[in-house]
Amino acid sequence: MESSFNSYQSLKKWKEEQINKYRWDADALNGFHDLIMRAVFNIALERVNIERSPSWKFAWFTMGSGGRKEQGFLSDQDHGLVFEPGETEAEVYFLQLGEEISKGLQAVGYPYCEGNVMCSNPLWCKSRSKWKKQIQVWMQEESLQTIRNLHIFYDSRVLAGQEEYIDELKSFIHLNIQKSSHLLTRMMETSMHIKKSVGPFGQLLAEEKGSHQGDLDLKYAAFIPYVNAVRILAVKEGILDTSTIARMSKLEEMNGYEEEMGKYKKIFAALLKWRLQSYRQTDAYDDTHYIQLTTLSKSERNELKNILKSGKKLHQFVVRAIEKGAG
């Protein structure tokens, strides 16, 4: 399939025709996104290689929900490039490729990342040695942004090229964390905010104003809290898997996590289903994260409350685990 498309327009048309087949299956939907993104990469590579066709090794990787295999129907871009060697000629080539990939993904229906986490940005397009130096700087600086970049990078998953490049860089992060538990505490502090979504009387708290008044922000109230909490444990334990479910499965096999992870894994799987079922057809990426509370039955409201409350308990569990390790 991937080689059968020679333009972004024909790929976009096929994507729009096929995507609704994956309405009820999160795994199949993410496999479909991978297929589309790899096809974009192949077209971009072909276009750039018309001018020159180098043999440098590289890894093109996706991050964010794509890296974690947790994309919904509409997803924005999060991706980067790491390559060998570090000569100026290679940097010019891969940045040109990165710009073509970003342009291609946008043309096919993946909006540009507002935070510019794309391999068209030199920050996310570097040689292996420069990536290592950059990660080191991020860990030393410990600012809100650089720690956020570490979180983003740890969700990276290779779609084309050398998988070992990313494994090496993630292991480098884990190794440094082992030397400085303070860094893990900092990662926790910068990512453990939970949007309040259940009131003191057990009521669901909707947006009070704006275009989503009366809706609940499923991404920041439910989804991100689980993702962030489990990622921190993955960094702590050196788990290289990217999906939240896969990370929980690995943690489940480790001492001290078995019972908790088994329970939260089921709840997070239910949350993934919720997100697919509550999807509303829209061209605006941000709109896909909201759920209309008025459309929910009593049992659905109760299930949603359980997901939200469990997310808070998971956070408390992670805080205790990190504090115990630091102490």
C-alpha positions as CSV (number, residue, x, y, z in Angstrom):
1,M,0.0,0.0,0.0
2,E,2.7,2.5,1.1
3,S,4.4,2.5,-2.3
4,S,1.2,2.8,-4.3
5,F,0.8,6.6,-3.5
6,N,2.9,9.1,-5.3
7,S,1.1,12.3,-4.1
8,Y,-0.1,13.6,-0.7
9,Q,-3.5,14.4,-2.3
10,S,-4.2,10.8,-3.3
11,L,-3.0,9.6,0.1
12,K,-5.3,12.1,1.9
13,K,-8.3,11.0,-0.2
14,W,-7.6,7.3,0.6
15,K,-7.1,8.1,4.3
16,E,-10.5,9.9,4.5
17,E,-12.2,7.0,2.7
18,Q,-10.8,4.4,5.0
19,I,-10.5,5.8,8.5
20,N,-14.1,5.2,9.6
21,K,-13.5,1.5,9.4
22,Y,-11.5,1.9,12.6
23,R,-14.3,3.5,14.6
24,W,-14.3,1.0,17.4
25,D,-10.7,-0.4,17.5
26,A,-8.0,1.8,19.0
27,D,-5.2,-0.6,18.1
28,A,-6.3,-0.9,14.4
29,L,-6.8,2.9,14.2
30,N,-3.2,3.5,15.4
31,G,-1.9,0.9,12.9
32,F,-3.7,2.8,10.2
33,H,-2.1,6.1,11.3
34,D,1.3,4.4,11.2
35,L,0.6,3.2,7.7
36,I,-0.4,6.7,6.5
37,M,2.6,8.4,8.2
38,R,5.1,5.9,6.7
39,A,3.5,6.5,3.3
40,V,4.0,10.3,3.8
41,F,7.6,9.6,4.8
42,N,8.2,7.5,1.7
43,I,6.8,10.2,-0.6
44,A,8.9,12.9,1.2
45,L,12.0,10.8,0.9
46,E,11.4,10.3,-2.8
47,R,10.9,14.0,-3.4
48,V,14.0,15.0,-1.5
49,N,16.1,12.3,-3.1
50,I,15.4,13.5,-6.6
51,E,18.2,16.0,-5.9
52,R,20.5,13.6,-4.1
53,S,20.3,10.2,-2.6
54,P,22.6,9.8,0.4
55,S,23.2,6.6,2.3
56,W,23.4,8.0,5.8
57,K,21.7,6.0,8.5
58,F,18.9,7.7,10.4
59,A,15.8,7.2,12.5
60,W,12.5,9.1,11.9
61,F,10.4,8.9,15.0
62,T,7.0,9.9,16.1
63,M,6.2,11.2,19.6
64,G,3.1,12.4,21.5
65,S,0.0,10.2,21.1
66,G,1.5,8.8,17.9
67,G,4.5,7.6,19.8
68,R,2.4,6.0,22.4
69,K,0.0,4.4,19.8
70,E,-2.9,6.4,21.4
71,Q,-4.0,8.6,18.5
72,G,-7.7,9.4,18.1
73,F,-9.3,10.1,14.7
74,L,-7.7,13.5,14.3
75,S,-4.1,14.0,15.5
76,D,-1.5,16.7,15.1
77,Q,2.2,16.2,14.3
78,D,4.9,15.3,16.8
79,H,8.1,13.8,15.2
80,G,11.8,14.1,15.0
81,L,15.0,12.8,13.2
82,V,18.3,11.5,14.5
83,F,21.0,10.7,12.0
84,E,24.6,9.6,11.5
85,P,27.1,11.3,10.9
86,G,27.1,14.9,12.1
87,E,28.6,16.7,9.1
88,T,27.1,19.9,7.9
89,E,26.1,18.3,4.6
90,A,24.0,15.7,6.6
91,E,22.4,18.4,8.7
92,V,21.3,20.3,5.6
93,Y,19.9,17.2,4.0
94,F,17.9,15.9,7.0
95,L,16.5,19.3,7.8
96,Q,15.3,19.6,4.2
97,L,13.8,16.1,4.6
98,G,12.2,17.2,7.9
99,E,10.5,20.2,6.2
100,E,9.1,18.0,3.4
101,I,7.8,15.4,5.9
102,S,6.1,18.2,8.0
103,K,4.6,19.7,4.8
104,G,3.4,16.2,3.7
105,L,1.8,15.3,7.0
106,Q,-0.1,18.6,7.0
107,A,-1.3,18.0,3.4
108,V,-2.6,14.6,4.4
109,G,-4.5,15.8,7.4
110,Y,-2.2,16.0,10.4
111,P,-2.1,19.7,11.5
112,Y,1.2,21.3,12.3
113,C,2.3,21.0,16.0
114,E,1.6,24.3,17.7
115,G,4.7,23.7,19.9
116,N,6.8,23.1,16.8
117,V,7.8,19.6,17.9
118,M,8.6,18.5,14.3
119,C,11.7,17.5,12.4
120,S,11.4,20.7,10.3
121,N,12.6,22.4,13.6
122,P,16.4,22.0,14.1
123,L,15.7,21.4,17.8
124,W,14.1,18.0,16.8
125,C,16.4,17.2,13.9
126,K,20.0,16.3,15.0
127,S,22.9,13.9,14.7
128,R,23.3,11.2,17.3
129,S,26.1,13.0,19.1
130,K,24.2,16.3,19.1
131,W,21.1,14.6,20.4
132,K,23.1,13.2,23.3
133,K,24.5,16.7,24.1
134,Q,21.0,18.2,23.9
135,I,19.5,15.7,26.2
136,Q,22.3,16.3,28.7
137,V,21.6,20.1,28.5
138,W,17.9,19.5,29.0
139,M,18.6,17.4,32.2
140,Q,21.1,20.0,33.6
141,E,18.9,23.0,32.9
142,E,15.8,21.5,34.6
143,S,13.5,24.3,33.4
144,L,9.8,23.7,32.8
145,Q,10.4,23.6,29.0
146,T,13.5,21.4,29.0
147,I,11.9,18.9,31.4
148,R,8.8,18.9,29.2
149,N,11.0,18.2,26.2
150,L,12.4,15.1,28.1
151,H,8.8,13.9,28.7
152,I,8.0,14.4,25.0
153,F,11.1,12.6,23.8
154,Y,10.6,9.6,26.1
155,D,7.4,8.8,24.1
156,S,9.4,8.5,20.9
157,R,8.9,5.5,18.6
158,V,10.7,4.8,15.4
159,L,8.6,4.7,12.2
160,A,11.5,4.5,9.7
161,G,15.2,3.7,10.1
162,Q,17.4,2.6,13.0
163,E,15.4,1.7,16.2
164,E,18.5,1.3,18.2
165,Y,19.3,5.1,17.9
166,I,16.2,5.9,20.0
167,D,16.7,3.0,22.4
168,E,20.2,4.3,23.0
169,L,19.1,7.9,23.8
170,K,16.3,6.7,26.1
171,S,18.7,4.5,28.0
172,F,20.9,7.5,28.3
173,I,18.1,9.4,30.1
174,H,17.4,6.4,32.4
175,L,21.1,6.1,33.2
176,N,21.2,9.8,34.2
177,I,18.1,9.4,36.3
178,Q,19.7,6.5,38.2
179,K,22.6,8.9,39.1
180,S,20.2,11.7,40.2
181,S,16.8,10.8,41.6
182,H,16.3,14.5,42.0
183,L,15.8,14.7,38.2
184,L,12.9,12.2,38.5
185,T,11.3,14.3,41.2
186,R,11.6,17.3,38.9
187,M,9.9,15.4,36.1
188,M,7.1,14.5,38.5
189,E,6.7,18.1,39.7
190,T,6.4,19.4,36.2
191,S,3.8,17.0,35.0
192,M,1.5,15.9,37.8
193,H,-1.1,18.6,37.6
194,I,-4.7,17.2,37.3
195,K,-7.5,19.3,36.0
196,K,-10.2,19.1,38.6
197,S,-13.2,17.2,37.1
198,V,-15.1,15.7,40.0
199,G,-16.7,18.1,42.6
200,P,-17.0,17.6,46.4
201,F,-20.4,16.0,46.0
202,G,-19.3,13.6,43.2
203,Q,-20.6,15.8,40.4
204,L,-18.8,16.0,37.1
205,L,-17.3,19.4,36.5
206,A,-17.8,20.8,33.0
207,E,-16.3,23.8,31.3
208,E,-18.0,27.0,32.7
209,K,-17.5,29.2,29.7
210,G,-16.2,29.4,26.1
211,S,-17.1,27.3,23.1
212,H,-17.0,24.1,25.2
213,Q,-19.3,25.3,28.0
214,G,-21.0,22.3,29.5
215,D,-18.4,19.8,28.1
216,L,-15.7,17.9,29.9
217,D,-12.1,18.1,28.7
218,L,-11.3,14.3,28.4
219,K,-7.7,14.9,27.4
220,Y,-6.6,17.0,30.4
221,A,-9.0,15.7,33.0
222,A,-8.5,12.0,32.3
223,F,-6.1,11.0,29.5
224,I,-3.0,13.1,30.2
225,P,-3.0,12.3,34.0
226,Y,-2.7,8.5,33.3
227,V,-0.1,9.0,30.5
228,N,2.1,11.3,32.6
229,A,2.0,9.2,35.7
230,V,2.8,6.0,33.9
231,R,5.6,7.6,31.9
232,I,7.4,8.7,35.1
233,L,7.4,5.1,36.3
234,A,8.7,4.0,32.9
235,V,11.6,6.5,33.1
236,K,12.3,5.4,36.6
237,E,12.4,1.7,35.7
238,G,14.1,2.1,32.3
239,I,11.1,0.8,30.3
240,L,11.6,1.6,26.6
241,D,8.1,0.8,25.5
242,T,6.0,3.8,24.5
243,S,2.3,2.9,24.9
244,T,0.8,3.5,28.3
245,I,-0.8,0.0,28.2
246,A,2.6,-1.7,27.3
247,R,4.3,0.3,30.0
248,M,1.7,-0.8,32.6
249,S,2.2,-4.5,31.4
250,K,5.9,-4.2,32.0
251,L,5.5,-2.6,35.4
252,E,2.9,-5.3,36.3
253,E,5.8,-7.8,36.1
254,M,7.9,-5.8,38.5
255,N,7.9,-6.0,42.3
256,G,5.7,-3.5,44.0
257,Y,3.6,-2.6,40.9
258,E,1.7,-5.8,40.2
259,E,-1.7,-5.1,41.9
260,E,-1.9,-1.4,41.1
261,M,-0.9,-1.7,37.4
262,G,-3.3,-4.5,36.8
263,K,-6.2,-2.4,38.1
264,Y,-5.2,0.8,36.3
265,K,-4.5,-0.9,33.0
266,K,-8.1,-2.1,32.7
267,I,-9.3,1.5,33.5
268,F,-7.0,3.1,31.0
269,A,-8.1,0.6,28.3
270,A,-11.7,1.6,29.0
271,L,-10.7,5.3,28.7
272,L,-9.2,4.6,25.2
273,K,-12.6,3.1,24.2
274,W,-14.4,6.1,25.7
275,R,-12.3,8.5,23.6
276,L,-13.2,6.7,20.3
277,Q,-16.9,6.4,21.1
278,S,-17.2,10.1,22.1
279,Y,-15.5,11.4,19.0
280,R,-17.4,14.1,17.1
281,Q,-16.7,14.8,13.4
282,T,-14.7,18.0,13.3
283,D,-11.8,19.7,11.5
284,A,-10.6,21.4,14.7
285,Y,-8.0,19.2,16.6
286,D,-8.8,20.7,20.0
287,D,-12.5,20.0,19.6
288,T,-11.9,16.2,19.6
289,H,-10.9,16.2,23.3
290,Y,-14.3,17.3,24.7
291,I,-17.2,15.2,25.7
292,Q,-20.8,16.4,25.9
293,L,-22.0,15.5,29.4
294,T,-25.6,16.0,28.5
295,T,-25.4,13.0,26.2
296,L,-24.3,10.6,28.9
297,S,-26.5,8.1,30.6
298,K,-26.3,7.6,34.4
299,S,-24.2,4.5,34.1
300,E,-21.9,6.3,31.7
301,R,-21.5,9.2,34.1
302,N,-20.6,6.7,36.9
303,E,-18.0,5.0,34.7
304,L,-16.5,8.3,33.8
305,K,-16.3,9.4,37.4
306,N,-14.6,6.1,38.3
307,I,-12.0,6.8,35.5
308,L,-11.4,10.3,36.8
309,K,-11.1,9.4,40.5
310,S,-8.8,6.4,39.7
311,G,-6.5,8.8,37.8
312,K,-6.1,10.8,40.9
313,K,-5.3,7.7,43.0
314,L,-2.8,6.6,40.4
315,H,-1.1,10.0,40.8
316,Q,-0.9,9.5,44.5
317,F,0.6,6.1,44.0
318,V,3.3,7.5,41.7
319,V,4.1,10.3,44.1
320,R,4.7,7.8,46.9
321,A,6.8,5.6,44.6
322,I,9.1,8.4,43.6
323,E,9.4,9.9,47.1
324,K,10.2,6.4,48.4
325,G,13.0,6.1,45.8
326,A,14.3,9.6,46.5
327,G,14.4,9.0,50.3
